[in-house]
Amino acid sequence: MKHHLNYSKEDPNYILLEKIFKIIGSRKSRTIIASKGVKNTNMMILSIKILFTAIFFNTTIEFVVFRA
């Protein structure tokens, strides 16, 4: 059975993922990404978040993109 990615504040998986997203979206992370030569940091951060979600819930990237 596939995960439905239904958000719940009490779900420990989403609590951990939210903490990871805060780190990824921080100013320091944006600075590091920009220093590596990435022009569109917003798109890169979104891509990383999609990738982490897919890995975290053991689904495909396609599933995450179409469900979000």
Phi and psi restraints in degrees (range 20) as a CNS / XPLOR table:
assign (resid 1 and name C) (resid 2 and name N)
       (resid 2 and name CA) (resid 2 and name C) 1.0 -84.0 20.0 2
assign (resid 2 and name N) (resid 2 and name CA)
       (resid 2 and name C) (resid 3 and name N) 1.0 151.1 20.0 2
assign (resid 2 and name C) (resid 3 and name N)
       (resid 3 and name CA) (resid 3 and name C) 1.0 -74.9 20.0 2
assign (resid 3 and name N) (resid 3 and name CA)
       (resid 3 and name C) (resid 4 and name N) 1.0 142.7 20.0 2
assign (resid 3 and name C) (resid 4 and name N)
       (resid 4 and name CA) (resid 4 and name C) 1.0 -96.7 20.0 2
assign (resid 4 and name N) (resid 4 and name CA)
       (resid 4 and name C) (resid 5 and name N) 1.0 -1.5 20.0 2
assign (resid 4 and name C) (resid 5 and name N)
       (resid 5 and name CA) (resid 5 and name C) 1.0 56.5 20.0 2
assign (resid 5 and name N) (resid 5 and name CA)
       (resid 5 and name C) (resid 6 and name N) 1.0 38.0 20.0 2
assign (resid 5 and name C) (resid 6 and name N)
       (resid 6 and name CA) (resid 6 and name C) 1.0 -80.9 20.0 2
assign (resid 6 and name N) (resid 6 and name CA)
       (resid 6 and name C) (resid 7 and name N) 1.0 122.4 20.0 2
assign (resid 6 and name C) (resid 7 and name N)
       (resid 7 and name CA) (resid 7 and name C) 1.0 -75.6 20.0 2
assign (resid 7 and name N) (resid 7 and name CA)
       (resid 7 and name C) (resid 8 and name N) 1.0 135.1 20.0 2
assign (resid 7 and name C) (resid 8 and name N)
       (resid 8 and name CA) (resid 8 and name C) 1.0 -145.2 20.0 2
assign (resid 8 and name N) (resid 8 and name CA)
       (resid 8 and name C) (resid 9 and name N) 1.0 128.3 20.0 2
assign (resid 8 and name C) (resid 9 and name N)
       (resid 9 and name CA) (resid 9 and name C) 1.0 -64.3 20.0 2
assign (resid 9 and name N) (resid 9 and name CA)
       (resid 9 and name C) (resid 10 and name N) 1.0 -23.5 20.0 2
assign (resid 9 and name C) (resid 10 and name N)
       (resid 10 and name CA) (resid 10 and name C) 1.0 -86.3 20.0 2
assign (resid 10 and name N) (resid 10 and name CA)
       (resid 10 and name C) (resid 11 and name N) 1.0 -14.8 20.0 2
assign (resid 10 and name C) (resid 11 and name N)
       (resid 11 and name CA) (resid 11 and name C) 1.0 -71.0 20.0 2
assign (resid 11 and name N) (resid 11 and name CA)
       (resid 11 and name C) (resid 12 and name N) 1.0 119.9 20.0 2
assign (resid 11 and name C) (resid 12 and name N)
       (resid 12 and name CA) (resid 12 and name C) 1.0 -62.0 20.0 2
assign (resid 12 and name N) (resid 12 and name CA)
       (resid 12 and name C) (resid 13 and name N) 1.0 -28.5 20.0 2
assign (resid 12 and name C) (resid 13 and name N)
       (resid 13 and name CA) (resid 13 and name C) 1.0 -63.2 20.0 2
assign (resid 13 and name N) (resid 13 and name CA)
       (resid 13 and name C) (resid 14 and name N) 1.0 -43.6 20.0 2
assign (resid 13 and name C) (resid 14 and name N)
       (resid 14 and name CA) (resid 14 and name C) 1.0 -72.6 20.0 2
assign (resid 14 and name N) (resid 14 and name CA)
       (resid 14 and name C) (resid 15 and name N) 1.0 -31.3 20.0 2
assign (resid 14 and name C) (resid 15 and name N)
       (resid 15 and name CA) (resid 15 and name C) 1.0 -63.3 20.0 2
assign (resid 15 and name N) (resid 15 and name CA)
       (resid 15 and name C) (resid 16 and name N) 1.0 -45.9 20.0 2
assign (resid 15 and name C) (resid 16 and name N)
       (resid 16 and name CA) (resid 16 and name C) 1.0 -65.8 20.0 2
assign (resid 16 and name N) (resid 16 and name CA)
       (resid 16 and name C) (resid 17 and name N) 1.0 -42.9 20.0 2
assign (resid 16 and name C) (resid 17 and name N)
       (resid 17 and name CA) (resid 17 and name C) 1.0 -64.2 20.0 2
assign (resid 17 and name N) (resid 17 and name CA)
       (resid 17 and name C) (resid 18 and name N) 1.0 -36.3 20.0 2
assign (resid 17 and name C) (resid 18 and name N)
       (resid 18 and name CA) (resid 18 and name C) 1.0 -64.6 20.0 2
assign (resid 18 and name N) (resid 18 and name CA)
       (resid 18 and name C) (resid 19 and name N) 1.0 -38.5 20.0 2
assign (resid 18 and name C) (resid 19 and name N)
       (resid 19 and name CA) (resid 19 and name C) 1.0 -65.9 20.0 2
assign (resid 19 and name N) (resid 19 and name CA)
       (resid 19 and name C) (resid 20 and name N) 1.0 -39.5 20.0 2
assign (resid 19 and name C) (resid 20 and name N)
       (resid 20 and name CA) (resid 20 and name C) 1.0 -64.7 20.0 2
assign (resid 20 and name N) (resid 20 and name CA)
       (resid 20 and name C) (resid 21 and name N) 1.0 -41.7 20.0 2
assign (resid 20 and name C) (resid 21 and name N)
       (resid 21 and name CA) (resid 21 and name C) 1.0 -63.9 20.0 2
assign (resid 21 and name N) (resid 21 and name CA)
       (resid 21 and name C) (resid 22 and name N) 1.0 -35.2 20.0 2
assign (resid 21 and name C) (resid 22 and name N)
       (resid 22 and name CA) (resid 22 and name C) 1.0 -63.1 20.0 2
assign (resid 22 and name N) (resid 22 and name CA)
       (resid 22 and name C) (resid 23 and name N) 1.0 -41.1 20.0 2
assign (resid 22 and name C) (resid 23 and name N)
       (resid 23 and name CA) (resid 23 and name C) 1.0 -67.3 20.0 2
assign (resid 23 and name N) (resid 23 and name CA)
       (resid 23 and name C) (resid 24 and name N) 1.0 -44.5 20.0 2
assign (resid 23 and name C) (resid 24 and name N)
       (resid 24 and name CA) (resid 24 and name C) 1.0 -63.4 20.0 2
assign (resid 24 and name N) (resid 24 and name CA)
       (resid 24 and name C) (resid 25 and name N) 1.0 -37.3 20.0 2
assign (resid 24 and name C) (resid 25 and name N)
       (resid 25 and name CA) (resid 25 and name C) 1.0 -88.0 20.0 2
assign (resid 25 and name N) (resid 25 and name CA)
       (resid 25 and name C) (resid 26 and name N) 1.0 4.0 20.0 2
assign (resid 25 and name C) (resid 26 and name N)
       (resid 26 and name CA) (resid 26 and name C) 1.0 -70.7 20.0 2
assign (resid 26 and name N) (resid 26 and name CA)
       (resid 26 and name C) (resid 27 and name N) 1.0 162.8 20.0 2
assign (resid 26 and name C) (resid 27 and name N)
       (resid 27 and name CA) (resid 27 and name C) 1.0 -62.8 20.0 2
assign (resid 27 and name N) (resid 27 and name CA)
       (resid 27 and name C) (resid 28 and name N) 1.0 -38.5 20.0 2
assign (resid 27 and name C) (resid 28 and name N)
       (resid 28 and name CA) (resid 28 and name C) 1.0 -63.4 20.0 2
assign (resid 28 and name N) (resid 28 and name CA)
       (resid 28 and name C) (resid 29 and name N) 1.0 -41.7 20.0 2
assign (resid 28 and name C) (resid 29 and name N)
       (resid 29 and name CA) (resid 29 and name C) 1.0 -65.0 20.0 2
assign (resid 29 and name N) (resid 29 and name CA)
       (resid 29 and name C) (resid 30 and name N) 1.0 -40.3 20.0 2
assign (resid 29 and name C) (resid 30 and name N)
       (resid 30 and name CA) (resid 30 and name C) 1.0 -62.0 20.0 2
assign (resid 30 and name N) (resid 30 and name CA)
       (resid 30 and name C) (resid 31 and name N) 1.0 -40.2 20.0 2
assign (resid 30 and name C) (resid 31 and name N)
       (resid 31 and name CA) (resid 31 and name C) 1.0 -64.4 20.0 2
assign (resid 31 and name N) (resid 31 and name CA)
       (resid 31 and name C) (resid 32 and name N) 1.0 -42.8 20.0 2
assign (resid 31 and name C) (resid 32 and name N)
       (resid 32 and name CA) (resid 32 and name C) 1.0 -63.7 20.0 2
assign (resid 32 and name N) (resid 32 and name CA)
       (resid 32 and name C) (resid 33 and name N) 1.0 -44.4 20.0 2
assign (resid 32 and name C) (resid 33 and name N)
       (resid 33 and name CA) (resid 33 and name C) 1.0 -62.7 20.0 2
assign (resid 33 and name N) (resid 33 and name CA)
       (resid 33 and name C) (resid 34 and name N) 1.0 -44.0 20.0 2
assign (resid 33 and name C) (resid 34 and name N)
       (resid 34 and name CA) (resid 34 and name C) 1.0 -65.1 20.0 2
assign (resid 34 and name N) (resid 34 and name CA)
       (resid 34 and name C) (resid 35 and name N) 1.0 -34.2 20.0 2
assign (resid 34 and name C) (resid 35 and name N)
       (resid 35 and name CA) (resid 35 and name C) 1.0 -69.6 20.0 2
assign (resid 35 and name N) (resid 35 and name CA)
       (resid 35 and name C) (resid 36 and name N) 1.0 -18.7 20.0 2
assign (resid 35 and name C) (resid 36 and name N)
       (resid 36 and name CA) (resid 36 and name C) 1.0 -85.7 20.0 2
assign (resid 36 and name N) (resid 36 and name CA)
       (resid 36 and name C) (resid 37 and name N) 1.0 1.8 20.0 2
assign (resid 36 and name C) (resid 37 and name N)
       (resid 37 and name CA) (resid 37 and name C) 1.0 97.0 20.0 2
assign (resid 37 and name N) (resid 37 and name CA)
       (resid 37 and name C) (resid 38 and name N) 1.0 9.0 20.0 2
assign (resid 37 and name C) (resid 38 and name N)
       (resid 38 and name CA) (resid 38 and name C) 1.0 -77.7 20.0 2
assign (resid 38 and name N) (resid 38 and name CA)
       (resid 38 and name C) (resid 39 and name N) 1.0 126.6 20.0 2
assign (resid 38 and name C) (resid 39 and name N)
       (resid 39 and name CA) (resid 39 and name C) 1.0 -80.4 20.0 2
assign (resid 39 and name N) (resid 39 and name CA)
       (resid 39 and name C) (resid 40 and name N) 1.0 -43.6 20.0 2
assign (resid 39 and name C) (resid 40 and name N)
       (resid 40 and name CA) (resid 40 and name C) 1.0 -105.4 20.0 2
assign (resid 40 and name N) (resid 40 and name CA)
       (resid 40 and name C) (resid 41 and name N) 1.0 87.3 20.0 2
assign (resid 40 and name C) (resid 41 and name N)
       (resid 41 and name CA) (resid 41 and name C) 1.0 -68.0 20.0 2
assign (resid 41 and name N) (resid 41 and name CA)
       (resid 41 and name C) (resid 42 and name N) 1.0 -33.7 20.0 2
assign (resid 41 and name C) (resid 42 and name N)
       (resid 42 and name CA) (resid 42 and name C) 1.0 -62.6 20.0 2
assign (resid 42 and name N) (resid 42 and name CA)
       (resid 42 and name C) (resid 43 and name N) 1.0 -42.2 20.0 2
assign (resid 42 and name C) (resid 43 and name N)
       (resid 43 and name CA) (resid 43 and name C) 1.0 -67.8 20.0 2
assign (resid 43 and name N) (resid 43 and name CA)
       (resid 43 and name C) (resid 44 and name N) 1.0 -37.6 20.0 2
assign (resid 43 and name C) (resid 44 and name N)
       (resid 44 and name CA) (resid 44 and name C) 1.0 -65.6 20.0 2
assign (resid 44 and name N) (resid 44 and name CA)
       (resid 44 and name C) (resid 45 and name N) 1.0 -43.2 20.0 2
assign (resid 44 and name C) (resid 45 and name N)
       (resid 45 and name CA) (resid 45 and name C) 1.0 -64.4 20.0 2
assign (resid 45 and name N) (resid 45 and name CA)
       (resid 45 and name C) (resid 46 and name N) 1.0 -41.9 20.0 2
assign (resid 45 and name C) (resid 46 and name N)
       (resid 46 and name CA) (resid 46 and name C) 1.0 -61.4 20.0 2
assign (resid 46 and name N) (resid 46 and name CA)
       (resid 46 and name C) (resid 47 and name N) 1.0 -42.0 20.0 2
assign (resid 46 and name C) (resid 47 and name N)
       (resid 47 and name CA) (resid 47 and name C) 1.0 -64.2 20.0 2
assign (resid 47 and name N) (resid 47 and name CA)
       (resid 47 and name C) (resid 48 and name N) 1.0 -40.1 20.0 2
assign (resid 47 and name C) (resid 48 and name N)
       (resid 48 and name CA) (resid 48 and name C) 1.0 -65.3 20.0 2
assign (resid 48 and name N) (resid 48 and name CA)
       (resid 48 and name C) (resid 49 and name N) 1.0 -41.0 20.0 2
assign (resid 48 and name C) (resid 49 and name N)
       (resid 49 and name CA) (resid 49 and name C) 1.0 -63.6 20.0 2
assign (resid 49 and name N) (resid 49 and name CA)
       (resid 49 and name C) (resid 50 and name N) 1.0 -41.7 20.0 2
assign (resid 49 and name C) (resid 50 and name N)
       (resid 50 and name CA) (resid 50 and name C) 1.0 -63.5 20.0 2
assign (resid 50 and name N) (resid 50 and name CA)
       (resid 50 and name C) (resid 51 and name N) 1.0 -43.6 20.0 2
assign (resid 50 and name C) (resid 51 and name N)
       (resid 51 and name CA) (resid 51 and name C) 1.0 -62.3 20.0 2
assign (resid 51 and name N) (resid 51 and name CA)
       (resid 51 and name C) (resid 52 and name N) 1.0 -45.9 20.0 2
assign (resid 51 and name C) (resid 52 and name N)
       (resid 52 and name CA) (resid 52 and name C) 1.0 -61.8 20.0 2
assign (resid 52 and name N) (resid 52 and name CA)
       (resid 52 and name C) (resid 53 and name N) 1.0 -40.5 20.0 2
assign (resid 52 and name C) (resid 53 and name N)
       (resid 53 and name CA) (resid 53 and name C) 1.0 -62.8 20.0 2
assign (resid 53 and name N) (resid 53 and name CA)
       (resid 53 and name C) (resid 54 and name N) 1.0 -44.2 20.0 2
assign (resid 53 and name C) (resid 54 and name N)
       (resid 54 and name CA) (resid 54 and name C) 1.0 -63.7 20.0 2
assign (resid 54 and name N) (resid 54 and name CA)
       (resid 54 and name C) (resid 55 and name N) 1.0 -44.0 20.0 2
assign (resid 54 and name C) (resid 55 and name N)
       (resid 55 and name CA) (resid 55 and name C) 1.0 -67.8 20.0 2
assign (resid 55 and name N) (resid 55 and name CA)
       (resid 55 and name C) (resid 56 and name N) 1.0 -43.2 20.0 2
assign (resid 55 and name C) (resid 56 and name N)
       (resid 56 and name CA) (resid 56 and name C) 1.0 -63.2 20.0 2
assign (resid 56 and name N) (resid 56 and name CA)
       (resid 56 and name C) (resid 57 and name N) 1.0 -38.9 20.0 2
assign (resid 56 and name C) (resid 57 and name N)
       (resid 57 and name CA) (resid 57 and name C) 1.0 -101.4 20.0 2
assign (resid 57 and name N) (resid 57 and name CA)
       (resid 57 and name C) (resid 58 and name N) 1.0 9.7 20.0 2
assign (resid 57 and name C) (resid 58 and name N)
       (resid 58 and name CA) (resid 58 and name C) 1.0 55.5 20.0 2
assign (resid 58 and name N) (resid 58 and name CA)
       (resid 58 and name C) (resid 59 and name N) 1.0 49.8 20.0 2
assign (resid 58 and name C) (resid 59 and name N)
       (resid 59 and name CA) (resid 59 and name C) 1.0 -125.9 20.0 2
assign (resid 59 and name N) (resid 59 and name CA)
       (resid 59 and name C) (resid 60 and name N) 1.0 178.2 20.0 2
assign (resid 59 and name C) (resid 60 and name N)
       (resid 60 and name CA) (resid 60 and name C) 1.0 -87.4 20.0 2
assign (resid 60 and name N) (resid 60 and name CA)
       (resid 60 and name C) (resid 61 and name N) 1.0 159.0 20.0 2
assign (resid 60 and name C) (resid 61 and name N)
       (resid 61 and name CA) (resid 61 and name C) 1.0 -63.2 20.0 2
assign (resid 61 and name N) (resid 61 and name CA)
       (resid 61 and name C) (resid 62 and name N) 1.0 -39.6 20.0 2
assign (resid 61 and name C) (resid 62 and name N)
       (resid 62 and name CA) (resid 62 and name C) 1.0 -57.1 20.0 2
assign (resid 62 and name N) (resid 62 and name CA)
       (resid 62 and name C) (resid 63 and name N) 1.0 -43.0 20.0 2
assign (resid 62 and name C) (resid 63 and name N)
       (resid 63 and name CA) (resid 63 and name C) 1.0 -62.4 20.0 2
assign (resid 63 and name N) (resid 63 and name CA)
       (resid 63 and name C) (resid 64 and name N) 1.0 -43.0 20.0 2
assign (resid 63 and name C) (resid 64 and name N)
       (resid 64 and name CA) (resid 64 and name C) 1.0 -65.8 20.0 2
assign (resid 64 and name N) (resid 64 and name CA)
       (resid 64 and name C) (resid 65 and name N) 1.0 -42.5 20.0 2
assign (resid 64 and name C) (resid 65 and name N)
       (resid 65 and name CA) (resid 65 and name C) 1.0 -66.5 20.0 2
assign (resid 65 and name N) (resid 65 and name CA)
       (resid 65 and name C) (resid 66 and name N) 1.0 -42.6 20.0 2
assign (resid 65 and name C) (resid 66 and name N)
       (resid 66 and name CA) (resid 66 and name C) 1.0 -75.1 20.0 2
assign (resid 66 and name N) (resid 66 and name CA)
       (resid 66 and name C) (resid 67 and name N) 1.0 -23.0 20.0 2
assign (resid 66 and name C) (resid 67 and name N)
       (resid 67 and name CA) (resid 67 and name C) 1.0 -89.5 20.0 2
assign (resid 67 and name N) (resid 67 and name CA)
       (resid 67 and name C) (resid 68 and name N) 1.0 -22.6 20.0 2
